[in-house]
């Protein structure tokens, strides 16, 4: 599972010796980036994910920037739960597949 200490270690590995303020630079964090004009997005997050609040915040910002966004919040889902081969993962992956298929169908009909 993704723990606070693992997150901190990954941050240090990816952005070594950067203070928290520098990590907020939009080139490092989509939470602070200009999101105007981006394509539709599906945010999939589990209730047990330590990055849950980041996903919820980014989905809200995506919409506020005028982009289409769906948010699927999965009870008891851990970080990367869709990769765990569980029944919950199967349902979530089916939802993701149908969301992408519907988007592609709308795109084809519009061209």
C-alpha positions, 0 to 999 in steps of 0.5 A: 500500500501507499504510505505517507513515508513511501509518498515522501520517499517518491517525492524526494526521488522524483524531485530531489532536494526541492522544498514544498513550495518549489514542488507546487510549480505547475511544471511539477504538479498538475494541481497548480497548472493551467487546465483550460482547454483540456480534453474530457477526463475520468478521475477514478479514486478509492476512498482509502487512497492517501492521494484521494484529496488530490484527485478530488481537488483536481477533478473540481479544478478540471471542471472549473477550467471548463473541461468535462470531467467525471469522478468515480469514487470507489468505497474501500479502494486503495491507491492503484486498486484497479491493478489489484485483480479484485472484484472491485477492480474488475467493476472499476475497469469495466466502468473505465472501458465503457467511459472511454468507449462512449467518448470515442463513439461521441468523437466518431459521431461528431467528425 
